[in-house]
């Protein structure tokens, strides 16, 4: 089975007219067997075209192979995955400053306090 768009009756890929996104061309399917035999080519095609490929097992869709969006920052990825949430308030003004006595060694003092807690 060759990589082909879903719904293509004769295995011929749907061509985009260039006037807009081709829905059929973006829904390509590949069998597990073909993925096993041509994984390098299939992954290279997904990366270069930016279009996902649906992997099927005995004709049933089981996995979708999609390119990683390079524009996505780590912050955007964490937001998308729900691991963090956007701030609800915009911070205004400078961060509060802390008065530290001259000659204080913050790291040494911190480590000493940490040892006292143990």
Secondary structure, DSSP 4 states (H G I P E B T S, - for coil): ---EETT-TTSPPPPP-SSS--HHHH-EEEEHHHHHHHHHHHHHHHHHH---EEEEETTEEEEEE----TT--HHHHHHHTTSS---SS---SPPPP----TT--HHHHHHHHHHHH-
